[in-house]
Amino acid sequence: MTHDRFEPHRASRLSADGPDEAVFPAVPEQNFHVRRMTLIALLVAAIVLPCLYVAAMAFSDLRAREADATDMTMRTVRVAEEHALKVFDMNETLDTRIVDLTEGLDDNGIRAREAAIHQKLRTMGGGYPQVAAVSVFGRDGALLVSSRFYPAPTVSIGERDDFIGLRDGRDLEHVSKVMTGHVAGEQVFNTGMERRAPDGTFAGVVSVALRPSYFDAFYRELLGGAGGMPMTMSLVRADGAVLAHYPRRPGEAAAIAADLPFAEAMRQGRRAGVTHMRSNLDDENVIAAFRHVGSYPVYVMCGYRASAMWAAWYRHLAVLILSIFTPSIALWCVIWLSLRRLSAEEEAWERWQAEASMRRSIESAYRQSRKMEALGTLVGSVAHDFNNLLMILSANVQIARRRGAPGLDRELSAMERALKSGQSLTRQLLGVARKQPLRNETVVLERWLPACRDLLRASLGAKVSLVMDIGSGIWPMRVDVAELELALINLAVNARDAMPNGGRFAVRATNITFRHEDGFPLTGDFVQISLEDTGAGMAPEVLARAFEPLFTTKSKGMGTGLGLPQVFAFCERSGGLAAIDSAVGAGTSVRLYLPRATAEPQIAGPVEARTEEHDAPHGLRILLVEDNEEVAAGTEALLQMMGHQVTCVFNADMALGLFNDAQARQARTGEPLPFDLVLSDIHMPGSLNGIDLAEAVTALDTQLPVILVTGYAEELDRARHVNVRVLSKPFDIALLEKLLQGIQRDLAQTGLVPATHHVE
């Protein structure tokens, strides 16, 4: 709990008059904070400023390299454009000369002059390294004459796209795609021109086959060398078909991808430009410059590999970092050593100051501990004595009920209500003092909580609305149901008092798992029950003391200061935790973390009717051990009214003496023991208590049932190890009667109580 924490620095700030002040005089505070902040500011500046400089220089260098790469690609692509333009202009001139040569001749006329035309074609095309073959095709695409062969082989291009395109007047097909030429017998692309008859109709095609390898060789020289160069060159038809590319790589694409910016620029008819894209020819990012070649459906493109640019930039950045950060690291080390020295000085200073406040801190913590211990002892003793008073009152009320008291029902009912209030108060007191025995059982919240709706509504009053949100699949819990119910009632009452004008009280439940790395004081599986109100909330100073016993902000007579402490103590003793969040005007939220049950809930089955084979059980011979005379008298009278024979002694020493005498008689005469049951309080004067008596009776092997009565949790834990029945004070008389009836039946069935035994 918050008030139990030992905070030496806080304790040292408490005023303490006495000799400590003279032994440990006050000294001026050292301003370590300012010195530390100054050194940290220098360290931050020594780190941030070089980093900013390096970042600015690196950014500037990257932009400069991008500009240089763009400029280089633009200059290179202009050279490639001029070269391609000269080649295509020469081809067009060559095509025109051949058309003029065959003008006025039909297919038969060309075949008739094949030898002469073949010789002229060899002369015209043989002097150009880029030309693989010059050919003339007829109206139907048949080869009429070629510079490569004489006589011309039987070849037809009537089904080829470039022939069909020229016949149909499509400009794009004046330059064909790369193919294996029928005439040239190698990889070529053709530049063609249609032939016209005297009447203007289509008469055939003149074709010049160009070698892509010629362009590859030129691009190699233009880019300056072998593989690994940062630039690439491409000759591309306007529809994206690649005519030439350098450097080539295995399995490269035959066309520019349609979704690239360069392909979009060609579709838009742009004549020149620069774009950034991921080339499908080179399979990497490039800065690409392109230009349209004259009036031909052809583009040249030069790409600068981004990877080469980035590699050069990284090398320059590495040199920059080394040159800047090498001296900076030395400065960082000096400042770091200064900070360590300052920390050592501060630690020594605080250690010296701690010696002056240590005694005051220890004394303060000791007083607080003794205060809480004394409070727990006082609360426990008062609650125990109060329980005895409640037992006297309860027993006498039951006696009056059983004897019949006409006209006193109203008064007896009022006394019973007062008894329940007193029992609730003692339960709270014992819970706060950690002396309330817990009766843990496995609870399924989804079935249990809705049954408490009416109880919570009664506690909240008519002005406060109740909202329940129970998630599905909530884990079962192992808790004391009565303590959980009391905790919910305490929180509902607090919420009602915080919302005098009405509001909303919400109850929610979820599963939650805490791990070591979460930093929460608990680990494992828990059920979180959240109870939230829309009330006035708590100020920070009130919130800090919310779980402190006997602390209350309610007016006199309205609160005991035990409600929230009972909630905290219940959760803590159940193996969980309670937490509270609140702010003025924002309401209050209390979260109960209760551990998940490892065993499944026990579901009571239907009770089968059975027929008693024995005579009705007779009264028991009960040894009542109780030090309080009035409690003993009331309990004895009740037991006798139930039909039992009672022998009463006032401490465990006397009871054990009776058992020893009875055993001695049994050994001499064989006479059975005079008792069927021992009903004993635990907390009694004398050398023995009730648990000692139960252990002694069990050790005598008498097989007598023993019922112990207690009001202390620690006694209850010990009693459970003796394997006896235990009732916690103040117990319900009806529960005791039911328990005795069960013992009667068990003893009658086992033959330990003769059927002829009667109690006078």
NORQUI-V801794 format. One record per pair of residues at least 12 apart in sequence whose C-alpha atoms are under 6 Angstrom apart, sorted by the first residue. I is the first residue (numbers start at 1). J is the second residue. D is the distance in Angstrom with one decimal. If there is no record, write none. Layout:
i: (I	I)
j: (J	J)
d: (D	D)
This chain:
i: (8	11	12	12	24	73	73	74	77	81	85	107	114	118	118	121	122	130	130	130	131	131	132	132	132	133	133	133	133	134	134	134	134	135	135	136	136	137	137	138	139	139	140	141	141	141	142	142	143	143	162	172	174	174	175	175	176	176	177	178	188	188	188	189	189	190	190	190	191	191	192	192	193	193	212	216	230	230	230	231	231	231	232	232	232	233	233	233	233	234	234	235	235	236	236	237	237	238	238	240	240	241	242	242	252	253	271	271	272	272	273	273	274	274	275	275	285	286	286	286	286	287	287	288	288	289	289	376	380	383	387	391	392	395	428	431	432	432	432	435	435	436	436	437	437	438	439	440	440	440	441	441	442	442	442	443	443	444	459	460	460	463	464	464	464	465	466	466	467	468	468	468	469	470	470	471	476	476	477	477	478	487	490	495	498	498	499	503	504	504	505	505	506	506	507	507	508	508	509	509	510	510	511	512	513	525	526	526	526	526	527	527	528	528	529	529	530	530	531	531	532	532	533	533	534	535	536	536	536	537	537	537	537	537	537	537	538	538	538	539	547	547	549	549	549	550	576	576	576	577	578	578	579	617	619	619	619	620	620	621	621	621	621	622	622	622	622	622	623	623	623	623	624	624	624	624	625	625	625	625	625	626	626	627	627	627	645	652	652	652	677	677	677	678	679	679	680	681	681	682	706	707	707	708	709	709	709	710	710	711	711)
j: (361	361	357	361	356	289	302	289	302	293	293	138	145	146	147	147	147	210	211	214	209	210	184	209	210	147	184	208	209	146	147	207	208	206	207	205	206	204	205	204	203	204	158	156	157	158	155	156	155	156	176	297	191	192	190	191	189	190	189	243	209	210	211	209	210	208	209	210	207	208	206	207	205	206	244	246	304	305	308	303	304	305	246	302	303	245	246	301	302	300	301	299	300	298	299	297	298	297	298	255	256	255	254	255	281	281	291	292	290	291	289	290	288	289	287	288	306	303	304	305	306	303	304	302	303	301	302	433	430	426	730	730	631	634	566	566	565	566	569	712	713	712	713	712	713	480	480	478	479	480	478	479	477	478	601	476	477	476	493	492	496	502	502	503	504	504	505	506	506	506	507	508	508	508	509	510	596	597	596	597	597	567	563	533	535	536	535	534	533	534	532	533	531	532	530	531	529	530	528	529	527	528	527	526	525	596	593	594	595	596	593	594	592	593	591	592	590	591	589	590	588	589	587	588	587	587	584	585	587	582	583	584	585	586	587	588	582	583	584	584	564	565	561	562	565	562	593	594	595	593	591	592	591	744	643	644	759	644	676	645	646	675	676	646	675	676	677	678	646	647	648	678	647	648	679	680	648	649	650	651	680	650	681	650	651	684	759	688	689	693	704	705	706	706	707	708	708	708	709	710	724	725	726	726	726	727	728	728	729	728	729)
d: (5.4	4.9	5.1	5.5	5.0	5.7	5.6	5.6	5.5	5.8	5.7	5.8	6.0	5.9	5.4	5.0	4.7	5.4	5.4	5.5	5.9	4.8	5.9	5.3	5.6	5.8	5.7	6.0	5.2	5.8	5.3	5.9	4.6	6.0	5.3	5.9	4.6	5.4	5.1	4.4	4.7	4.2	5.8	5.1	4.8	4.1	5.8	4.1	5.4	5.8	5.5	5.7	5.4	5.1	5.7	4.6	5.5	5.2	5.6	5.8	5.8	5.3	4.8	5.6	5.4	5.5	4.3	5.9	5.8	5.3	5.5	4.2	5.7	5.3	5.2	5.6	5.7	5.2	5.6	5.4	4.4	5.9	5.7	5.6	5.0	5.7	5.3	5.8	4.6	5.7	5.1	5.9	4.7	5.7	5.1	5.9	4.4	5.1	5.3	5.2	4.9	4.3	5.6	5.0	5.7	5.7	5.5	4.8	5.4	4.3	5.8	5.6	5.6	4.3	6.0	5.3	5.5	5.5	5.2	4.6	5.1	5.4	5.0	5.6	4.2	5.7	5.3	4.4	5.8	5.3	5.7	5.8	5.0	5.2	5.7	5.6	5.8	5.2	5.8	4.7	4.5	5.6	4.9	5.8	3.7	5.6	5.0	5.9	4.6	4.2	5.3	5.6	5.5	4.5	5.0	5.4	5.2	4.6	5.7	5.7	5.1	4.4	4.8	4.9	5.5	4.8	5.0	5.9	4.5	5.8	4.8	6.0	4.7	5.4	5.1	6.0	5.9	5.4	4.8	4.5	4.9	5.0	5.2	6.0	4.9	5.8	4.8	5.8	5.7	5.8	5.7	4.6	5.6	5.2	5.7	4.7	5.7	5.1	5.5	4.5	5.9	5.3	4.8	5.4	4.5	5.6	5.9	5.4	4.4	5.0	5.7	5.3	5.6	4.7	5.6	5.0	5.8	4.4	5.7	5.2	5.8	4.3	5.5	5.5	4.4	4.5	5.8	4.8	5.5	5.4	5.0	4.4	5.5	5.8	4.3	5.3	5.6	5.3	5.2	5.6	5.4	4.7	5.8	5.7	5.5	5.7	5.2	4.8	5.8	5.2	5.8	4.7	5.3	5.9	5.2	4.4	6.0	4.9	5.9	4.7	6.0	4.9	5.0	4.8	5.8	6.0	4.9	5.8	6.0	4.9	6.0	4.8	5.9	4.6	4.9	5.8	5.9	5.1	5.6	5.9	4.4	5.0	5.5	4.3	5.8	6.0	5.9	5.6	5.8	5.8	5.8	5.3	5.9	4.8	4.8	6.0	5.0	5.7	4.7	5.6	5.7	4.8	5.6	4.8	5.9	4.8	5.6	4.9	5.6	5.3	4.9)
